[in-house]
Amino acid sequence: MDNIILWGGLVLVIALLTYLNQKQRYSSSVKFAYRELRELAQKIGDGQSSNTDLSRWEEALAELEKHPNEFNKLENELGLRSTFASYLERHYPQDTRLPALQEAAAHRKDSVWGIRIGDYNSKK
């Protein structure tokens, strides 16, 4: 009987730790950057972006680049690089980062881990 109580207690502790890990997984700065980039991508999609958004883009991207897994998830979901390239094309066409962003956006990853799945011989 004592073994059942101990095993049940262990399962409850593991479940509690898993719940707390998911709840407190990321710092507030990562959550803010995630939210900010979603909002900025939405503004690009709606055509409501402005020149003053550049600092917001740069700060949020810098924060999210510290967490590559989250950056890749957002890239996969929103096409973050292509969206930022669209923003630069619209408001800062002479920006030196634009060619590199366009090149990176042209080769989107098919997974979070960056494995390309598909036809590799399509460029001849």
WOMOTA-V736010 format. One record per residue. N is the residue number from 1. OMEGA is omega in degrees with one decimal (* if undefined). D_CENTER is the distance of its C-alpha to the mean C-alpha in Angstrom with 1 decimal. Layout:
<<N | OMEGA | D_CENTER> <N | OMEGA | D_CENTER>>
This chain:
<<1 | 179.0 | 48.3> <2 | 178.1 | 46.8> <3 | -179.9 | 44.5> <4 | 179.0 | 43.1> <5 | 178.5 | 42.4> <6 | 179.2 | 40.7> <7 | 177.1 | 38.5> <8 | 176.7 | 37.6> <9 | 178.3 | 36.8> <10 | 178.3 | 34.6> <11 | 178.2 | 32.7> <12 | 178.0 | 32.3> <13 | 178.8 | 31.1> <14 | 178.4 | 28.4> <15 | 178.5 | 27.3> <16 | 178.6 | 27.2> <17 | 177.2 | 25.2> <18 | 178.4 | 22.7> <19 | -179.6 | 22.4> <20 | 178.0 | 22.1> <21 | 179.1 | 19.5> <22 | -177.8 | 17.2> <23 | -177.2 | 18.2> <24 | -172.1 | 17.7> <25 | -175.0 | 14.8> <26 | 178.3 | 12.8> <27 | -179.2 | 14.4> <28 | 179.7 | 14.8> <29 | 177.7 | 13.2> <30 | 177.8 | 9.8> <31 | 179.0 | 10.5> <32 | 179.7 | 11.8> <33 | 178.4 | 9.0> <34 | 179.7 | 6.7> <35 | -179.2 | 10.0> <36 | -179.6 | 10.9> <37 | 175.2 | 8.3> <38 | 179.8 | 9.1> <39 | -180.0 | 12.6> <40 | 176.8 | 12.7> <41 | 176.7 | 11.5> <42 | 178.2 | 14.2> <43 | 177.2 | 16.6> <44 | 179.8 | 16.3> <45 | -179.5 | 16.9> <46 | -178.7 | 19.8> <47 | -177.3 | 21.2> <48 | -178.9 | 21.4> <49 | 179.4 | 19.5> <50 | -179.8 | 21.7> <51 | -175.5 | 22.4> <52 | -179.0 | 21.8> <53 | -174.8 | 18.0> <54 | -179.0 | 17.5> <55 | 177.5 | 17.6> <56 | 177.1 | 15.0> <57 | -174.8 | 12.6> <58 | 180.0 | 13.6> <59 | -178.4 | 13.5> <60 | 178.0 | 10.1> <61 | 178.7 | 8.7> <62 | 179.3 | 11.2> <63 | -176.5 | 10.3> <64 | 177.5 | 6.7> <65 | 174.8 | 8.3> <66 | -179.2 | 10.6> <67 | -172.0 | 8.4> <68 | -180.0 | 7.6> <69 | 178.5 | 7.2> <70 | 176.9 | 4.3> <71 | -179.6 | 2.9> <72 | 177.3 | 4.9> <73 | 179.7 | 4.5> <74 | 176.5 | 2.8> <75 | -179.6 | 5.1> <76 | -177.2 | 7.5> <77 | -172.7 | 7.7> <78 | -171.1 | 8.1> <79 | -171.1 | 9.0> <80 | -178.9 | 7.3> <81 | -179.8 | 9.9> <82 | 177.9 | 12.6> <83 | 178.1 | 12.1> <84 | 176.0 | 12.3> <85 | 177.2 | 15.2> <86 | 177.9 | 16.8> <87 | -179.4 | 16.8> <88 | 177.5 | 18.4> <89 | -176.8 | 20.9> <90 | -171.2 | 21.9> <91 | -178.2 | 22.4> <92 | -174.7 | 22.7> <93 | -179.9 | 23.9> <94 | -178.9 | 25.5> <95 | -176.1 | 22.4> <96 | 179.7 | 22.5> <97 | -171.9 | 18.8> <98 | 179.8 | 19.1> <99 | 179.3 | 20.7> <100 | 178.2 | 18.2> <101 | 179.0 | 15.2> <102 | 177.8 | 17.3> <103 | 178.8 | 18.1> <104 | -179.7 | 14.6> <105 | -179.9 | 13.8> <106 | -178.6 | 17.1> <107 | 179.8 | 16.1> <108 | 178.5 | 13.1> <109 | -179.8 | 12.6> <110 | 179.1 | 14.0> <111 | 179.2 | 12.4> <112 | -177.7 | 9.8> <113 | 175.6 | 12.6> <114 | 179.3 | 13.1> <115 | 176.9 | 16.5> <116 | 178.4 | 17.9> <117 | 178.3 | 19.9> <118 | -175.7 | 22.5> <119 | -179.0 | 25.2> <120 | -177.2 | 25.2> <121 | -176.4 | 28.5> <122 | 177.7 | 27.6> <123 | -178.3 | 27.9> <124 | * | 31.6>>
